[in-house]
Amino acid sequence: MTARQAHLVGSLPFPTARQAMSTAMDLLGPRLRSLPDGETGDRRNWIQFIVEQLRAHPDLELAREGDWSDYDSTPRFRVRCGRRLFGATLDLGHVAAVRETFPAFEKVRHEAVRSDLAFQQGIPSDLDLALFSLGLRGALRNRRAFTEATLIEIRQIVALSGPDTLFQVEMPAELVLLARAPSRIRTSLARLLAHGVARMAAGAPMGTRFAVHLCLGDMNNRALGLMDDVLPIVLLANDLTARWPADRPLELVHVPFAAADHPATTDPRFYAPLERISLPEHVRLAAGFVHEAQPMEDQFRIRSMVEDLIGRPVVISSACGLGRRTEDAAREILHRTAQLCADELTPSW
């Protein structure tokens, strides 16, 4: 039997971090190399809690109100006249979360007798933080502040959770921008977007472990963008791995084939560009296609197509975090992930 691994993107819809991590370990423990804390509570909706905290920031003012009901209904801020935004004044909330949940992770790891299991911490890319907070023009002017804030928090988290922590950089804006771009500029745009993320990683302490999560968005379990085929994934993944600093190891690239409430297609033409993906052997590819609303036979077919195209087993995953799903749907996805780690569909399905 092929020893496929599983990967959890981040959020899980359970009441506490301890329950989220224990459930994940019960269902997927032997398949996991890293474990997120479940991003429970306010963190289940990705960066919403970070953006909302900016309402009290002395150097920012609200430019547009929003209730998070849709991608066009999010609050937008701008820097106050005569002020400047600095990374040292931005609290992204990750350090406080790790301080609260890391002791529970240590207990879960000890109970599982998995001293090799890494603590996984999701961090939005600096570009995503700037874009979702300030819009395009504000992001171009103030991205550096979010870069600095992210790097400050990475250093503080390493001090709390240790050098084996795996930081997963989350990148919906980059992938959606690339998917929407005209084909004639995609190659250049992928290079530019990858350079920005790799530059941020280069500012982290030497030896910091990274994964990247390419994403199509999952607000309210709805995607921000869709793809005609996986070429945007291939272009961005290839440029990221080519530009990534070698002394800050990139261990995993997670890519979405499903998109929120849209299960992954079974059309081979959608996956054909994967023939052009070029990941180093040490970089695992996590295929995000596990979905509760698709026949298991189709999901096994998708796994086979992807593995045939890339020439090696994939890491099994959902397209995004599961915090926007119900508990029942999340458990179903975790069960399916375990099933898809095996070689064949078992009779229980």
C-alpha positions in Angstrom: 0.0 0.0 0.0 1.3 3.5 -0.9 2.2 5.5 2.2 0.4 8.7 1.2 0.3 11.6 3.6 -2.4 14.0 4.5 -2.3 17.7 5.0 -4.7 19.9 7.0 -4.9 23.5 5.6 -5.8 25.1 9.0 -9.2 25.8 10.4 -11.6 23.1 11.8 -15.2 23.8 13.0 -14.8 22.5 16.5 -15.4 24.4 19.8 -11.8 24.3 21.1 -8.3 23.9 19.8 -7.9 20.7 21.9 -11.0 19.2 20.3 -9.9 20.2 16.8 -6.4 18.7 17.2 -7.6 15.5 18.9 -10.2 14.9 16.3 -7.7 15.4 13.5 -5.2 13.0 15.2 -7.9 10.4 15.8 -8.9 10.3 12.1 -5.6 11.2 10.4 -2.8 11.0 12.9 -0.4 8.6 11.2 -0.8 10.4 7.9 0.0 13.9 9.2 3.5 15.4 9.4 2.2 18.7 10.8 -0.8 19.7 12.8 -2.6 23.1 12.9 -4.4 24.1 16.1 -7.7 24.3 14.2 -7.9 28.1 14.1 -11.1 28.0 16.2 -13.2 30.9 17.5 -12.7 34.2 15.7 -9.9 32.8 13.6 -12.2 30.3 11.8 -12.8 33.0 9.2 -9.2 33.5 8.2 -8.1 37.2 8.3 -11.5 38.7 9.2 -10.4 39.0 12.8 -7.2 40.7 11.8 -8.9 43.3 9.5 -11.6 44.0 12.2 -8.9 44.9 14.7 -7.7 47.7 12.4 -10.8 49.7 13.4 -8.9 50.7 16.5 -5.6 51.4 14.9 -4.6 55.1 15.5 -2.9 55.5 12.0 -5.9 54.1 10.0 -9.4 55.2 9.3 -12.4 53.4 7.8 -12.7 54.2 4.1 -15.6 51.8 3.4 -17.8 49.8 5.7 -18.5 46.1 5.3 -20.2 43.2 7.0 -18.3 40.3 5.4 -21.4 38.9 3.7 -19.6 38.8 0.4 -16.2 39.6 -1.2 -17.5 43.1 -2.2 -18.8 43.8 1.3 -15.7 43.9 3.4 -14.4 46.9 5.4 -11.6 48.8 3.8 -9.2 51.2 5.5 -6.8 53.9 4.6 -3.8 55.6 6.3 -4.8 58.8 8.0 -3.5 62.0 6.5 -0.1 62.9 7.8 0.4 59.4 9.4 2.6 56.4 8.3 1.9 52.7 8.9 4.7 50.6 10.5 4.9 46.9 11.1 5.7 47.3 14.7 2.3 48.9 15.3 0.3 46.0 13.7 -0.8 43.1 15.8 -1.9 40.2 13.6 -3.0 38.1 16.5 -1.0 35.0 15.7 1.4 35.2 18.7 -1.5 35.4 21.2 -3.2 32.5 19.5 0.0 30.3 19.7 0.5 31.3 23.3 -3.0 30.0 24.0 -3.0 26.8 21.9 0.5 25.5 21.8 0.3 23.8 25.2 -2.7 21.9 24.0 -0.7 20.9 20.9 2.1 19.6 23.1 -0.4 17.4 25.0 -1.9 16.0 21.9 1.5 15.3 20.4 2.6 13.6 23.6 -0.6 11.4 23.8 -0.1 10.4 20.2 3.6 9.5 20.8 4.6 11.7 17.9 7.6 13.7 18.8 8.2 14.2 15.1 4.9 16.0 14.6 5.4 19.7 13.7 3.2 22.5 15.0 1.7 24.2 11.9 1.0 27.9 11.9 -0.9 29.6 9.1 0.2 33.1 8.1 -1.5 35.1 5.3 1.0 36.5 2.8 1.9 40.1 3.3 0.3 41.0 0.0 -3.0 39.4 1.0 -3.0 41.2 4.3 -2.4 44.5 2.6 -4.9 44.0 -0.2 -7.8 42.8 2.1 -7.1 45.7 4.5 -6.3 48.6 2.3 -7.3 47.8 -1.2 -5.0 47.8 -4.2 -3.6 51.3 -4.1 -3.2 51.2 -0.3 -1.5 47.8 -0.6 1.1 49.0 -3.1 2.0 51.9 -0.8 2.0 50.0 2.5 2.8 46.4 1.9 6.1 46.8 3.7 4.4 47.4 7.0 2.6 44.0 6.7 5.8 42.3 5.7 7.5 43.7 8.8 4.6 42.7 11.0 4.5 39.2 9.7 8.3 38.7 10.2 8.1 40.1 13.7 5.4 37.5 14.5 7.3 34.6 12.9 10.2 35.3 15.2 8.0 35.6 18.3 6.2 32.4 17.4 9.4 30.5 16.9 10.4 31.6 20.4 7.2 30.1 21.8 6.8 26.9 19.7 10.4 26.1 18.7 12.3 26.0 15.4 10.4 22.9 14.1 7.3 25.0 13.6 6.0 24.9 10.0 4.7 28.2 8.8 2.1 27.9 6.0 1.9 31.1 3.8 -1.6 31.5 2.6 -2.1 33.1 -0.8 -5.6 33.5 -2.3 -5.0 36.9 -3.7 -1.9 35.8 -5.7 -3.6 32.8 -7.3 -6.9 34.6 -8.1 -5.0 37.6 -9.6 -3.1 35.1 -11.8 -6.2 33.2 -12.8 -8.0 36.4 -13.8 -5.0 37.8 -15.7 -4.8 37.8 -19.5 -2.7 34.9 -20.8 -0.1 37.2 -22.4 1.0 38.5 -19.0 0.6 35.5 -16.8 4.2 34.4 -17.0 5.5 37.8 -16.0 2.9 38.2 -13.3 3.6 34.8 -11.8 7.3 35.8 -11.5 6.4 39.0 -9.8 4.0 37.5 -7.3 6.4 34.7 -6.5 9.3 37.1 -6.0 7.3 39.0 -3.4 6.4 36.0 -1.3 9.9 34.5 -1.5 11.4 37.9 -0.5 9.2 37.8 2.6 10.4 34.3 3.5 14.0 35.4 3.1 13.4 37.8 6.0 12.5 35.0 8.4 15.1 33.5 10.7 17.5 31.1 8.9 16.2 27.5 9.0 12.5 28.6 9.3 10.3 25.8 7.8 7.7 26.8 5.3 4.7 25.5 3.3 2.6 27.6 0.9 -1.2 27.3 0.5 -2.4 28.5 -2.9 -6.1 29.3 -2.6 -9.1 30.4 -4.5 -10.9 31.9 -1.5 -13.4 30.4 0.9 -15.3 33.2 2.5 -18.7 31.8 3.7 -17.7 28.6 1.8 -17.7 30.5 -1.5 -14.7 31.0 -3.8 -13.3 34.3 -4.8 -12.2 33.0 -8.1 -12.3 29.9 -10.4 -9.8 28.5 -13.0 -10.4 27.3 -16.5 -7.5 24.8 -15.9 -4.6 24.5 -13.5 -2.1 26.5 -15.5 -2.1 29.4 -13.0 -1.2 26.9 -10.3 1.6 25.5 -12.3 3.1 28.9 -13.2 3.0 30.1 -9.6 4.2 26.9 -8.0 7.2 26.7 -10.4 8.2 30.3 -9.8 7.8 29.9 -6.0 10.0 26.9 -5.8 12.6 28.4 -8.2 12.9 31.6 -6.2 12.5 30.3 -2.6 15.5 30.9 -0.4 17.3 27.6 0.2 18.2 28.3 3.8 14.5 28.7 4.7 13.2 25.3 3.4 10.0 25.1 1.5 8.6 21.7 2.3 5.1 21.6 0.8 3.0 23.4 -1.8 -0.7 23.0 -1.4 -2.9 23.6 -4.5 -6.7 23.8 -4.8 -8.5 21.7 -7.4 -11.8 22.1 -5.7 -13.0 25.6 -4.8 -15.2 26.1 -1.7 -18.7 24.7 -2.6 -17.5 23.6 -6.1 -16.1 20.0 -6.1 -13.1 19.4 -8.4 -13.9 18.5 -12.0 -13.1 15.1 -13.4 -12.3 16.6 -16.9 -8.8 15.5 -17.8 -8.2 18.8 -19.7 -8.4 20.8 -16.5 -5.4 18.9 -15.1 -3.3 18.6 -18.3 -1.0 21.5 -17.5 0.3 19.6 -14.5 2.7 17.9 -16.9 4.6 21.2 -16.8 4.9 21.4 -13.0 8.5 21.2 -11.8 8.8 20.8 -8.0 12.1 19.6 -6.4 11.9 16.1 -4.9 12.0 17.5 -1.4 8.9 19.7 -2.0 5.7 17.7 -1.5 2.6 18.5 -3.5 -0.7 18.6 -1.5 -3.7 18.1 -3.8 -6.7 20.0 -2.5 -9.7 18.1 -3.9 -11.3 16.2 -1.0 -15.0 17.3 -0.9 -18.0 16.1 0.9 -20.4 16.6 -2.1 -18.7 14.4 -4.7 -18.8 10.6 -5.2 -15.7 8.9 -3.9 -15.2 7.1 -7.2 -14.7 10.5 -8.8 -12.3 11.6 -6.1 -10.2 8.4 -6.6 -10.3 9.2 -10.4 -9.0 12.7 -9.8 -6.2 11.4 -7.5 -5.1 9.0 -10.2 -5.1 11.7 -12.9 -3.0 14.0 -10.8 -0.5 11.4 -9.8 -0.1 10.2 -13.4 0.7 13.7 -14.5 3.2 14.6 -11.8 4.7 11.2 -11.6 4.6 10.7 -7.8 2.0 10.3 -5.0 0.3 13.4 -3.8 -0.4 14.5 -0.3 -4.2 14.4 0.2 -6.1 17.5 1.3 -9.1 19.6 1.0 -9.0 22.8 -1.0 -9.0 25.1 2.0 -9.5 25.1 5.7 -12.7 23.6 7.0 -13.8 26.3 9.4 -16.7 27.4 7.2 -18.1 23.8 7.1 -20.3 22.2 9.6 -18.8 19.7 12.1 -20.5 16.8 10.3 -19.1 18.0 6.9 -15.6 18.4 8.4 -15.7 14.9 9.9 -16.8 13.5 6.5 -13.9 15.3 4.8 -11.4 14.0 7.3 -12.8 10.4 6.8 -12.5 10.8 3.1 -9.0 12.1 3.3 -8.0 9.0 5.2 -9.7 6.8 2.6 -7.9 8.6 -0.2 -4.6 8.1 1.4 -5.1 4.4 0.7 -4.5 2.8 -2.7 -8.0 1.6 -3.5 -11.7 2.4 -2.7 -12.7 0.1 0.1 -16.1 -1.7 0.1 -17.4 0.5 2.9 -18.0 3.1 0.3 
